[in-house]
Amino acid sequence: MMLQSSTLHRRYAWMLALICIISLFFFLGETLFNTRGEPREAVVAVSMLEHGNWVLPVNNGVDMAYKPPFFHWLIATFSLLTGGVTEYTARIPSALALAAMVLAGYGFYAKRRGAEVAFLMGLITLSNFEVHRAGVACRVDMVLTLMMVWALYQLYRWVERDMQGLPWWGILALSGAFLSNGPVGLGLPCLTVALFAWVRGKGFARIFGRFFVVGLLACILPAIWYVAAYQQGGQRFWDLVYEENVLRLLGKMSYESHVNPWPYNVMTVITGFVPYTLLVLMSLFVLRYRKPSFGSLGDAWARFRTYIRTMDDARLFSLMSFVVIFVFYCIPKSKRSVYLLPVYPFLAYFLAEYILWLRDHHRRVLDWFGWVLASLAALLSLVFIVVRLGGIPESWMGVKDYNANLLMLRALRDTSPTWPEWGAYFAPIVAIIFFIVGRKQTNRLVPAVITLIFSIFFALDGVYQPIVLNTKSDKFVAEKVAHYVPEGKVYSFRSQYTPGNPIHPFTINYYLGDRVVPFFAFMPQEGYLLVNGEDITDFCQRYPAYKVHEVEDFHHKSCDDRRMIHFYYFERR
């Protein structure tokens, strides 16, 4: 029996690894950078490779990276193997981080809650909107999330061993989290597991002492970098660290940074867990409800304590990980959906248990959910065929953003997909057939529903997203600029320049190899100038000693700030 169980665990693990490869890596580099977030991170690695400074690289001519460099080190390392930073190599760290987190979560829960629920937990983690989006993007968030979640698992295992010895893998993970996003990456996992240990009856003094040692050891590697970076950047570097780690928490930054009320986090999780949010909502209509009996406040507290005491350790740990992290990120005024990524594996575990319970007691809910997904998949495929056949008139593109919408329509209609892309297109159709055949068997219903979800993500990543979003990218603008300026600096000007949060043409700068610099920092005698919108008027007023003439109006809104891009030649009078 033990051998069979071990074989099953290995089989599930290999299946998860294969699903991670197919769903994350096949089309990872097909979508061009089309928002400012991804090229802003990628260009740091470009600067590392270009100038050889891996401690405190400067990009856009004047900017230090806002985050510690672990993520950028990973991009630069993978890019060294391929000859340069590309969309694919820039996204590899995030994709690998998500795959590693899925497999680590499976290993953790398979040992404590069983292989079936652990396998489903891994699939749910991989296929909800927020996590999947972060896993195929060149952003620091997924690497940070892996390090935090891995640290949580390792510290929990350490507590299981009654905190004997030292959790060296946990310490390494904490160091990686610190080097990804600062001290919060270290402090939050330690706080969470320390609270869990206290709830389970470990002495406060012993918990504090042991975790203090762990935290101190985890600070060694980050401290080496911080000292080296301070030696290069001086007070300017320290001011950046203080603003990003202290003032951001207090909501006192020099610029407005994602200020949102606390309900934002609730809505973030609800929308981020799509499509599974829909399943939960649908299930609420079939559950049986009974009138709650609260009794006195003392009775309620006693029942709650009993519930906590009798809860399985792994379930309690998962619950506390979600609650502590969620509540913590409700405190700062600055809130973003990606901050909550570490809660998703733990929510996925509870959702996995819930789905298996629905399968055994209310399978019709899963059946309905599957039909909704099948309908969406069929509609997606049908619309694509209609567009390809010219069934959508160009006049339907509306008035607002007509040109952009027209480009998307023509791209969907005229682009010739490759054979892998056609495979991605047909994936939902195959999944629909699998669902219709498998839904009648209880043991195949859940796999059939999950297959539908993965097929939709696969089609979006492989066909629809690249075709549509590539029309929004500034890459073709960068190529035209490179024709005018094959080497040397290209200058930019923005009227709304905030010292703490400068707005640059990040996407163009990446595709030009980090050659775009702010005009005010260099004040050259002559050169070429990128200007968005009507900022050229402000430029002429601020710098009357220069005369300018327009080289080209690209008739394209920048994907950085959605303003029209203009290109000028300037020279001092």
C-alpha positions, 0 to 999 in steps of 0.5 A, spaced: 500 500 500 505 504 501 509 503 495 502 504 491 501 511 495 509 513 493 507 511 486 501 515 486 505 521 489 510 521 483 505 520 478 501 526 480 508 530 481 510 528 474 503 530 471 503 537 474 510 538 472 508 537 465 502 541 465 506 547 468 511 546 462 505 546 457 501 552 460 507 556 462 513 555 457 510 554 450 508 561 448 511 565 454 515 570 449 510 571 443 506 577 446 510 583 446 511 588 451 505 592 451 505 595 458 510 599 462 511 594 468 514 589 464 520 593 460 521 597 466 524 591 469 527 588 463 531 594 462 534 593 468 537 586 466 539 590 459 543 595 463 546 589 467 549 586 461 551 592 457 555 595 463 557 590 467 554 593 474 550 587 477 550 591 484 546 598 482 545 598 475 542 605 472 537 605 467 534 610 463 540 614 464 538 616 471 534 611 474 536 606 480 531 600 480 526 600 485 527 593 488 533 589 490 536 586 484 534 578 485 529 578 480 534 582 475 539 577 476 535 571 474 533 575 468 540 577 466 543 570 468 538 566 463 539 572 458 547 570 458 545 563 455 541 566 449 545 572 447 541 577 450 534 580 454 528 578 450 521 577 452 522 570 453 528 570 457 525 576 461 519 572 463 522 565 465 524 567 472 516 568 473 514 562 469 519 558 473 517 561 480 510 559 479 512 552 477 516 551 483 511 554 487 506 549 484 510 543 485 512 545 492 505 546 494 503 539 492 509 536 496 507 540 502 500 538 502 500 531 499 504 529 505 499 532 510 492 532 506 493 527 501 495 526 493 488 528 490 487 534 494 494 536 493 494 535 486 487 539 485 490 544 489 496 545 484 492 545 478 487 551 481 494 555 483 496 554 476 490 556 473 486 562 476 487 569 473 491 573 478 497 567 479 497 565 471 497 573 469 503 574 474 507 567 472 507 569 465 509 576 466 516 580 467 515 582 474 518 581 480 511 579 484 511 571 482 519 570 484 517 574 491 511 570 492 515 563 491 520 565 496 515 567 501 511 561 500 517 557 500 519 560 506 512 559 509 512 551 508 519 550 510 518 554 517 512 550 518 516 544 517 521 546 522 515 548 527 513 540 526 520 538 528 519 543 535 524 548 532 530 543 533 536 545 529 535 551 524 531 551 517 536 552 512 532 552 506 527 557 510 533 561 511 535 561 504 528 562 502 527 568 506 534 571 504 531 571 497 524 574 498 528 580 502 533 580 496 526 581 491 522 586 495 525 588 501 524 586 508 517 585 508 519 578 504 522 576 510 518 579 516 511 577 513 513 569 513 516 569 520 510 573 523 505 568 520 509 562 522 511 564 529 503 566 530 502 559 528 507 556 533 504 560 539 497 558 537 499 551 538 502 552 545 509 554 543 512 558 549 513 566 547 520 567 549 522 560 545 518 562 539 521 569 539 528 567 540 528 562 535 525 566 530 530 572 531 536 567 530 532 565 523 531 572 521 538 575 523 541 569 519 536 571 513 539 578 513 546 576 512 546 575 504 541 582 503 546 586 508 552 584 503 548 587 497 545 593 501 552 595 503 555 594 496 549 598 493 550 604 498 557 604 497 555 606 490 549 610 490 550 613 497 544 618 500 540 617 494 540 610 494 538 610 502 532 615 500 529 610 495 530 604 500 526 609 505 521 611 501 519 604 498 519 600 504 517 605 510 513 611 506 510 606 502 507 603 508 505 609 511 502 612 505 507 618 505 510 617 498 513 623 494 508 620 489 501 617 489 502 610 488 496 605 488 492 608 494 486 604 495 481 603 500 481 596 504 475 593 500 480 593 494 483 587 497 477 583 498 475 585 490 482 583 488 481 576 491 474 575 488 476 577 481 483 574 481 480 567 483 476 567 476 474 563 474 473 559 480 469 565 483 464 563 479 464 556 481 463 558 488 458 563 487 454 558 483 454 553 489 451 558 494 444 556 490 444 549 492 447 549 499 442 548 505 442 553 510 440 553 517 439 559 522 445 560 526 445 560 533 450 565 536 448 564 544 452 569 548 459 572 546 463 567 551 459 561 548 461 563 541 469 565 543 469 558 547 466 554 540 471 558 536 477 556 541 475 549 540 474 549 533 481 552 532 484 547 537 481 541 534 483 543 527 488 539 523 495 543 523 496 543 516 489 546 515 490 551 521 497 553 518 493 554 511 488 559 514 493 563 518 497 564 512 491 567 508 488 571 514 495 574 516 498 576 509 491 578 507 490 583 514 497 585 513 496 588 506 490 591 508 494 596 513 498 600 508 494 605 503 498 603 497 494 596 495 495 592 489 492 586 487 499 582 486 501 584 493 496 578 495 499 573 491 502 569 497 495 568 499 493 564 493 496 557 494 492 557 501 486 559 498 487 554 492 488 548 498 481 550 501 478 550 494 480 544 492 477 541 498 471 544 497 471 542 489 472 535 491 466 535 496 462 538 491 463 532 487 461 527 492 455 531 494 453 536 489 456 534 482 450 538 478 454 544 480 460 542 477 456 540 471 453 547 470 460 550 471 463 546 466 457 547 461 458 555 462 466 554 461 464 550 455 459 555 452 465 560 453 470 556 450 465 555 444 464 562 443 471 564 443 472 559 438 466 561 434 468 569 434 475 568 432 472 564 426 467 569 424 472 574 424 477 570 420 471 570 415 470 577 415 464 577 418 465 583 423 465 589 419 470 595 420 465 600 421 463 596 428 469 598 431 466 605 434 468 612 435 473 612 441 480 608 440 477 607 433 484 606 430 487 602 435 480 597 435 481 597 427 488 594 428 486 589 433 480 587 428 485 587 422 490 583 426 485 577 428 483 577 421 489 577 417 495 574 421 496 567 419 497 563 425 503 558 426 501 550 427 502 551 434 498 557 434 492 553 431 493 547 436 492 553 441 486 555 438 483 548 437 485 546 444 478 549 447 474 545 442 478 538 444 476 540 451 469 541 450 469 534 447 472 531 453 468 534 458 461 532 454 464 525 454 467 525 461 462 529 465 457 523 466 463 519 470 464 522 477 471 520 477 472 524 470 468 530 472 473 534 475 479 533 470 474 535 465 472 541 468 479 543 469 481 541 462 476 546 460 479 552 464 486 550 462 484 550 454 482 557 455 488 560 458 492 556 453 488 559 447 489 566 450 496 565 451 497 562 444 493 565 439 488 571 442 493 575 446 499 575 442 495 577 436 491 583 440 496 585 444 502 586 440 498 591 436 498 596 442 506 595 443 511 600 442 516 596 438 515 598 431 516 605 434 522 603 437 524 600 430 523 607 426 527 611 431 532 606 431 532 607 423 533 615 425 538 614 430 542 607 429 546 609 435 547 613 441 542 617 446 535 618 444 532 624 449 525 624 452 521 629 455 515 629 460 511 635 462 509 631 468 516 628 471 515 626 478 522 625 481 520 620 486 516 616 480 519 618 473 515 617 467 519 615 461 518 611 455 519 604 458 517 600 452 521 604 447 527 604 451 527 597 452 527 595 445 532 601 443 537 597 448 536 602 454 538 608 449 533 613 451 535 618 457 531 624 460 533 631 456 533 635 462 539 630 465 544 632 459 541 638 456 545 636 449 547 641 443 542 637 439 539 630 438 532 627 437 527 627 442 521 623 444 515 627 446 508 624 448 501 628 447 502 636 447 508 636 451 512 639 446 509 646 447 511 645 454 518 643 452 519 650 448 517 654 453 522 651 458 527 651 453 527 657 449 534 656 447 532 650 443 529 650 436 525 643 434 522 641 428 517 634 427 521 628 424 515 624 425 508 623 428 507 615 429 499 616 430 500 611 435 498 611 443 504 609 447 503 603 451 506 606 457 501 612 458 496 612 452 498 618 449 500 620 442 508 619 441 511 624 437 518 624 434 522 631 434 529 633 432 532 639 436 538 643 436 541 649 440 539 656 437 
